[in-house]
């Protein structure tokens, strides 16, 4: 079996200074979130994406979804499936694919294929699991300011979780042992009130919730807010050292395996 590779197209909590917001590519065919990092893919690579999983509806996680669909529209011969909670799909239909901001690609048929639209919206419920290309992907409740899903990605005995945006890891800790935890970290401790209100993590909140896991998974950190990144890197370094962790970098490819 080929190695399971996660390509980090973008993992920043903000923009500017050549930073890109959240978008991960799993192998060649699966995309998790559609932040501005998606724009770093070639058109050829975009055409290979068959499945898109969204954590939630916030702009930094869906920014390039309409442009991605437009870019591949005339070249696709099969629909792209978009997975998310019902609330996320409804928000997209109401506020983005509403024929005012952007066309509704779930209504536009594939070129010369009137029976199939470009995109198929598929609701994914909490704790629902699906099988795709050898991956077992499960949606887990996410504690944010809007309804969303964290995802557990399992293949060849390796279980990797991506929190999306969250202020609590409780649901993932209750979902069983993990090998790798990709966790957001947005604000320093002195902004914990803001972090809680906006549905994000601080170092102290992260350390608190990691105590819920047994054994402790390898910790990969994403979503640093750029203005606080130097402080967060400095504070989180001891925790990463003890938890066999690292800070993710946009453009890098990582192997999902036990280390």
C-alpha positions in Angstrom: 0.0 0.0 0.0 1.2 3.5 -0.8 2.1 5.8 2.1 -0.8 7.9 3.3 0.3 11.5 2.6 -1.3 14.7 3.8 -0.4 17.8 1.7 -0.8 21.0 3.6 -2.0 23.6 1.1 -2.7 26.1 3.8 -2.8 26.0 7.6 -2.7 29.6 8.7 -5.3 31.4 10.8 -5.0 34.5 8.7 -3.8 36.0 5.5 -1.0 38.3 4.3 2.7 37.8 4.2 2.3 34.8 1.9 0.2 32.9 4.3 -2.7 30.7 3.2 -5.8 29.6 5.2 -6.8 26.0 5.8 -6.9 23.4 3.0 -5.5 19.9 3.2 -5.2 17.4 0.4 -5.4 13.7 1.4 -3.7 11.7 -1.4 -4.8 12.9 -4.8 -8.5 12.8 -4.6 -9.7 14.1 -1.2 -9.7 17.7 0.0 -10.4 18.9 3.6 -11.6 22.5 3.6 -11.1 25.0 0.9 -9.3 28.0 2.3 -6.9 30.1 0.3 -4.3 27.4 0.3 -6.3 25.6 -2.3 -5.2 28.2 -4.8 -1.6 26.8 -4.7 -2.8 23.6 -6.5 -2.3 23.3 -10.3 -5.4 22.9 -12.5 -4.3 19.4 -13.2 -4.2 18.5 -9.5 -7.6 20.2 -9.0 -9.2 18.0 -11.6 -8.2 14.9 -9.6 -10.2 16.0 -6.5 -13.4 13.9 -6.3 -14.3 14.4 -2.7 -14.4 17.6 -0.5 -15.0 17.6 3.2 -15.8 20.9 5.0 -15.4 21.3 8.7 -17.7 24.4 8.8 -18.9 27.4 6.9 -16.6 30.2 7.9 -14.9 32.1 5.1 -11.3 31.1 5.8 -12.3 27.5 5.3 -14.5 27.9 2.2 -12.9 30.9 0.5 -11.7 29.1 -2.7 -14.5 26.6 -3.0 -16.5 28.6 -5.6 -13.4 29.4 -7.7 -12.2 25.7 -7.5 -15.5 24.5 -8.8 -15.5 27.1 -11.6 -12.0 26.1 -12.6 -12.9 22.5 -13.1 -16.4 22.9 -14.4 -15.9 22.4 -18.1 -13.3 19.6 -17.7 -15.0 17.3 -15.2 -16.9 14.2 -16.5 -18.1 13.1 -13.0 -19.6 15.2 -10.1 -17.5 16.3 -7.2 -19.1 15.2 -3.9 -19.1 17.8 -1.1 -19.6 16.4 2.4 -20.5 18.5 5.4 -23.1 18.9 8.2 -26.6 19.9 7.0 -26.2 23.3 8.5 -23.0 23.9 6.6 -24.5 22.9 3.3 -27.6 25.1 4.0 -25.3 28.1 4.7 -23.5 27.5 1.4 -26.7 27.3 -0.5 -28.2 30.4 1.1 -25.1 32.7 1.2 -22.7 31.5 -1.5 -24.3 29.4 -4.2 -27.4 31.5 -4.4 -27.0 33.0 -7.9 -26.1 36.4 -6.4 -22.7 35.7 -5.0 -22.0 32.6 -7.2 -23.9 30.2 -9.4 -25.3 27.1 -7.7 -23.1 24.3 -9.0 -25.4 21.7 -7.6 -27.9 22.8 -10.3 -25.5 23.4 -13.2 -25.1 20.2 -15.2 -21.8 18.9 -16.3 -20.8 20.0 -19.8 -22.9 18.0 -22.3 -24.2 15.8 -19.4 -27.6 17.2 -18.5 -28.3 14.4 -16.0 -25.4 15.2 -13.6 -24.6 18.5 -11.9 -21.0 19.5 -11.2 -21.3 19.1 -7.4 -23.3 16.8 -5.3 -24.0 18.0 -1.7 -24.0 15.1 0.7 -25.0 15.6 4.3 -22.7 14.0 6.9 -24.1 13.6 10.4 -22.2 13.5 13.6 -20.5 10.1 14.1 -21.4 9.0 10.6 -18.6 7.2 8.8 -18.0 6.7 5.1 -15.4 4.7 3.1 -13.5 6.4 0.3 -10.4 5.2 -1.6 -9.3 3.0 1.3 -10.0 5.8 3.9 -12.5 5.4 6.8 -13.7 9.0 7.5 -15.8 9.8 10.5 -17.4 13.1 11.4 -17.2 14.1 15.0 -18.9 17.0 16.8 -16.9 20.2 16.7 -17.3 22.9 19.4 -17.2 26.2 17.5 -19.5 29.2 17.0 -21.3 27.5 14.1 -22.2 23.9 13.6 -19.4 21.8 12.1 -17.5 18.6 12.1 -14.0 17.5 13.1 -12.8 14.5 11.1 -11.1 11.2 12.0 -9.2 9.8 9.0 -8.3 6.1 9.4 -6.3 3.9 7.0 -4.0 0.9 7.5 -4.5 1.1 11.3 -3.4 4.7 11.6 -6.1 7.1 13.0 -5.5 10.8 12.4 -7.9 13.5 13.6 -8.3 17.1 12.4 -10.1 19.3 14.9 -11.1 22.1 12.4 -11.9 25.2 14.5 -12.8 24.3 18.1 -12.5 25.4 21.7 -12.7 21.8 23.1 -11.2 18.4 22.3 -13.6 16.4 24.4 -15.5 14.8 21.5 -12.3 13.6 19.8 -11.0 12.3 23.1 -14.2 10.3 23.5 -13.8 8.8 20.0 -11.1 6.4 20.9 -7.3 6.3 20.7 -5.6 8.5 18.0 -2.2 8.3 16.5 -2.0 11.9 15.3 -4.1 14.9 16.4 -4.0 17.9 14.1 -5.2 20.7 16.3 -5.9 24.3 15.8 -4.2 26.9 18.1 -5.2 30.5 17.5 -4.7 32.8 20.5 -2.3 33.3 23.4 -3.4 32.7 26.9 -4.0 36.4 27.7 -6.8 36.4 25.1 -8.5 33.3 26.5 -11.9 35.1 26.8 -11.7 36.1 23.1 -10.7 32.5 22.2 -13.7 31.1 24.1 -16.1 33.6 22.5 -14.8 33.0 19.0 -14.5 29.2 19.4 -10.8 28.8 19.3 -7.9 27.3 21.4 -5.1 28.8 23.5 -2.1 27.0 24.8 -3.6 26.5 28.3 -6.9 25.3 26.8 -5.0 22.8 24.6 -2.9 21.6 27.5 -6.0 21.1 29.6 -7.8 19.1 27.0 -4.8 16.9 26.0 -5.1 15.4 29.5 -8.3 13.8 28.2 -6.4 11.6 25.8 -4.8 8.2 26.8 -2.4 7.5 25.2 -1.3 11.0 24.1 -1.4 11.2 20.3 1.3 12.9 18.3 0.4 16.6 18.1 0.4 18.6 14.9 -0.5 22.3 15.3 -2.2 24.5 12.7 -4.2 27.7 12.4 -1.9 30.1 14.2 -3.2 33.7 14.0 -0.4 35.5 12.3 -0.2 38.4 14.7 0.3 36.1 17.6 2.4 33.4 15.8 5.8 34.3 17.3 4.4 34.2 20.9 2.4 31.0 20.3 5.5 29.2 18.8 7.6 30.1 21.8 4.9 29.0 24.3 4.0 25.8 22.6 7.5 24.5 22.0 7.8 22.6 25.4 4.4 21.0 24.9 5.4 19.9 21.3 8.6 18.4 22.6 6.9 16.3 25.3 4.0 15.3 22.9 6.2 14.4 19.9 4.6 17.2 18.0 5.3 19.9 15.4 3.9 23.0 13.8 2.5 22.4 10.3 3.8 24.4 7.4 2.0 25.3 4.2 3.3 23.6 1.2 4.7 20.6 3.1 3.7 17.0 2.7 3.5 14.8 5.8 3.3 11.0 6.1 0.5 9.7 8.3 2.2 7.0 10.3 3.2 6.1 13.8 6.6 7.6 14.8 
